[in-house]
Amino acid sequence: MVIAFNLRTAVTSLGPVLLDAIATLHLTGAQASLLTTIPSLCFGLFGPLAPALSRRLGRERALLAVLVLQVLGMLLRGVHFGPALFAGQTLAAIGIGVTNVLLPGLVKREFPRRIAAMTGLYTMCFCLGAAIAAGATVPLGHLLGGSWSVALAFWALPAALAVLLWLPWVPWRAAAAESRPTRVHDLWRDRLAWQVTFFMGLQSALAYIVFGWLAPILRSRGLTPVDAGFALSLSVIAQAGASLVAPSLAMLGRDQRLANLVAVVVTLIGLFGCIYAPLSTVWIWSLALGIGQGATIAIALTLIALRATDPHTATQLSGMVQGIGYLIASCGPLLAGLLHSWTGGWNAVALLALVIGLGLAASGLGAGRAGHVGGGG
């Protein structure tokens, strides 16, 4: 749970100060879009390395290594220099991407009878971390002499705390490496595995559009930087509450199809409300957006464990789902930034969100079917 707190702070801390970074570092629209795309792109490119890293080092030592990498990346963001910001964001995102993949297998191994509850708890923790980072980064910048870069570097502290708290659980002998797991050879040809992958990828695409561009959208509509950050923070706080209860609620029925569909509809209603509804009601739509997105990410992570037959399969499925899924997701904030740059408004971004939402609903109906990957469903 402490590790999970740090899984989104690097992402949501950037959005509220993105316009300041663009202005002071003289970033182009394409560079700003790339900056918001780095997290999901790194999650997709480096997440699939997690199973091999776990087999070589052991799950606990692998987690320690990528946590240290995350701390270094966060600190590097504090250097008031464009390349340092890009490099720091990249290192932090690589660490987070590997951690993303390792945690579902850890839950499957340690809590096989409490998958929904434990997934809800750690999802709630990374939502809380994301919410606090979104709401506190601008005020921190004011407290720290008006420096947005120092405020970004501040988020190395909770990551460093996670390193210290994880150290006692790390075995140092080479025997701690994972024993030879059975490889799921047909995973990449499994229809259910691909449906879970697209559900994860498309919900993440919407999530990273929100993380990277909701605050700029609201600022362009007239909210102050602090209020825009608080609106994003409120949305992510709502994600935390929804993510805690959604997995258990989703398991009340015979499968998760209805839960997936409801979560997608609520997400789209909240997002369109933030873009088009009167600013006086933005808090209502931010809350709805957070509830919908909290439910979709928590159920998506739960599905990884539910659709796997054992911890090794869960880790391999997690590598596929989060690797390919986050590559899909990386297109979201990049396209959103480019569309806004080309059109000068947010209508094209709203249309993009609608198309992603329709694909998300379709994949959710497939991924929600009961069964297991590898021929079990």
N, C-alpha and C positions, 0 to 999 in steps of 0.2 A: 504493500500500500504506500509506503514511503517512496519507493522507486517509482510507482505509478504517478505520484504527485508531480513528478518532473517530466512526464511524457509529452506535455503540450506547452509548457511554459515558454520554450524557445519560439513557438509558433505564435501564440496569442499575445506575447509581450511586444511583438514587432508591429502589429497592425495599428495600434493607437498612436505610434510615433512614426509611422511610415511616411506621412507627408513631410514631417520635419527632416527625416533622413534624406528624402528626395530633394528637398530645398537646400540643405546644407552641404550635401555631397554631390549635388548637381547630377542626379541620376536621371536617365532618360526613361520614357514610359516602358520600353522593352526591358531595361535593367530592373525597374521596379517590379515588373511582372515576373522576371526571373527570380528575384529575391523572394517573392511570395510563393514561388513554385519549388524552391530548393527543398523544403521539408518533405513534401509528398514525393518528389523525385528521388531523394535519397532513401526514403523509406522503401520505395519500390526497388531501387537498384541494390541496396545493401541488406535489406531484410532477408532475402533468400540465402545469404551467407550464414545466417544464424544457426541452422542445423549443423553445418560442418564445423563452425566455431565451437558449438556446444559439444560435439563429439570429440574434438581435439583438446579442449581445455576443461570440459565439464561445465554444466549449466551455471553453477554458482560463480566460477572464475570468469566465465564469459560475460556474465552480467556485470561483474566488477570492472572488467576491462572497458566495456562500453560506457559505463557510468563515468569513469575517469575521463574518457574521450569527450563526453558531454560537458563535464566541468571545464575542460580546456577550451572547448568551443565557445561556451558562454562567456568566459573571461576574455577571449579574443574579440568578442563583439564590443567590448568596452573601449577598444582602440578607435579613436575618431578618424577613421580612414576607410574609404570605400572597399578596397580589396580585403581589409581585415574583417569588415562586416560580412562580406560574402563568405570568406574562409571560415569564420567563426560559426556562422549559421550552418554551413555545410558540415563541419565536424560535429556540432551538436545534433544535427539531424541524422547523421550516420549512427551515432550512439543510440538515439531514440529508435531508429528503424530496426536495429538488431534487438533491442529490448522488447519492442512491440511483438516480435515473433516468438521470443523465448517465454514470455509470461503465460500464454494459453497452455503450453505444454507443462509448465510448472504447476498450474492450477489442476490440470488433468492428473498429474502424478501425485500431488500432495492432498488434493481435496476431491477425489473421484465421486463422492456422494453429495458434494456441495458446489457443483460447478456453477449453477446459476447464481447462488448467493455470493460466492467468492468473485466471480466475474463482475457482478454488480458492484461489489465493494471496491475492487481496484479500478473499475471504470469510473465510479464516483470520485475516487481520489484524483485521477488525472483530469477529470472535469473541474474539480475544485482548484487544482493547481492552475489550470488554464484560465478559470474565472478570476482568480486572484491576480494572475499576471496581467490579464487584460485590463482590470480595473485599477491596479496599483502602479503600473509602469509610468504613466504621465505624472501622477502626484510624486512618485519617487524621483523623477527627473527634476521636479521643482525643488524638492528637498535637497537634492544633490547638486545644487548650483545651476540648475537649468540644463543639465547635460542629458540628452536622451541616450547617448551611448553608454554612459556610466549606469544609467537606469537599466539598460539591457544587460550589462555585465552583472548587475546585482543578482540575477537569477542563477548564477553559478553557486550561490550560497546554499539553497535547498538541495541542489544536486550534490554538493560536497557533503552535506549532512547525510544524504542517502548512502554515499560511499562509506562513511564512517559507521553507519548503522548496519551495513551489509557485511563489513569485514569479518565479524565474529562467525558468520555462517559460511565462510569460504574455506573449503579444505585445500590444503597446499600441496598435497602429494599428487603425483602424476596419476595415481589410480583413480582420482576423482573424475577423470574424463568419462564421458558416457560410454557404456558398453555398446557393442555393435548393434545398432537398431536395424530392424527389418525395414528395408526400403519398400515403399509403396510404388511399384513400378508403373502401374496403370493410372496413377493419380491424375496426370495431365491429360488423360483421355476420358476422365470421369465427368459425366454431365453435371452431376450434383456438385462436384468440387468447383466446376466453372461457374455454376449459379451462385454459390456462396462467394466466390471470388468477385463476380460482377456486383453482387449486393454490397460487399465491403468497399469495392473501388468507387462505385457511384455515390454511395453515401458519404465517402471520404471526399469526393470531388466537391459535393455541396458544402461539406464541413470546412474545407480549406478555402473555398470562395468566401464563406462567412468569416473565418478567422482572418483572412488577408484583406477583405474588402468591405466588410460590414461597417467598420468604423469610418473609412473614407467615404462610403456612401452616405452615412448619417451626417458626417461633417459637411459634405457638399450640399446636403439638404438644409443645413442651418444649425445643427447642434454644435456646441463647443467641443473642443478636443476631449475635455474631461468627461462630459456627458456622453459623447460617443463611445469612449472607453468603458464607461459604466454600463451603457446599453449592451455592449458586447459581453461585459462581465456578467450582467444579469442573465443573458442568454446562456452562458456557460454554467452559471450556478444552477439554472433550471435543468441543464443537461445532467448535472451531478445528481439532482434529486430523481430525475426520470431514470437515469442509468442504474440507480440502486434498486428500483422496484421493477423495471421493465423485464429483465430476464425471468424473474419468478412469475410475473403475470403472463408472460409469453408461453410458459410451460404449463399453464393451467389447462389448455386445450390439448387436442390430439397432435397438433403441430403448430408451427409459428406463422402460418400464412396470413391470417387475419391481423395478428399483431404487427407484422411487417407493413401491411398495407395501411393500417391506421397511422402508424408512425410516419410514413412517407407523406400522407395527406396533411397531417398536422404541421410537418416541416415546411411544406410548400405554402400553406396558409400563412405561417409566421413570417417567412421570408418575403412574400409578396406584400404583406402588411408593412414590413420595415421599409420597403422600397417605395410604396405608393400611398399608404394610409397617412392621415394627418399626423404631424410630428407629436401632437399632444397625446396620441395613443401609442407611441412607439414602444413604450414599456410593456404594453399588453402583447404586442407582436413579438418583441424580443423574448418574452416569457414563453409564448407558444412555440417559437422557433427552437428554443432550447429544449423544451419538453420533447418535441419531435426528434430532434437530432440526438438527444441523450438516449432515447429509446432505440433509435436505429443503430448507433454505434455499439451499445451494450448488447443488443440482440445479435448483431453481426459477430462480435467476439464470442458470445456464447455458442453460436452455431458452429464455430471452429471446433470446440470441444465436443459438442453434441454429435456432430457428424463424423467424428473420429472414433475408432474402436479402442485406442490405447494412447499413452502419452507420446510415444515416438511418432505415431501417425498424426497426432494432434500438432506436433512441432513441424512435421513436414507439410501438413495441410496449411498450417499457419504461415509457413514460408511461401507457399504458392499464393494463398489468399492475400496476404499482405504485400508480397513482392509485386505480383501482377496488379493487385488492387490499387496500390499506391502509385504505380506507374500510370494507371488510368486516372487516378485522382489528381496527379500532377498536371493534367491537361486543364482541370477546372479553373484554378486561379490564374494560370497563364492565359487561357482564352478570355477569361473575364477581364483581365487587365488590358489585353490587346483590343477587345471589343470596345471597352470604355475609351481607350486611347483613339481608336479609329472614329467612333461615333460621337464622343464628347458627352454622352449621357449613359443612363443605366437601363434603358429599355432592352437593348440587345443582351445585356447581362441577365435580365429577368427571363428573356426567351431561352437563353442557354440553361438557366436553372430549371425551367419547365421541361425541356427536353431531357435533361439529366434525371429529373424526378420521374418522368414516365418510364425511363429505362430502369430506374431503381425499383419502381413498383413491380414491373414485370419480373425482374430477377428475384425480388423478394418472395413472389409467389412460388417460384421454383425452389429457392433455397430453404423456404419454410416447410417443405415436405419432410415428413419423418423418414428417417433412414440413415445409412452410413455410406461414406465414400468407399470406393473399391468394390462395388457390387452389392453392398448391403442395403441399397435403397434405390 
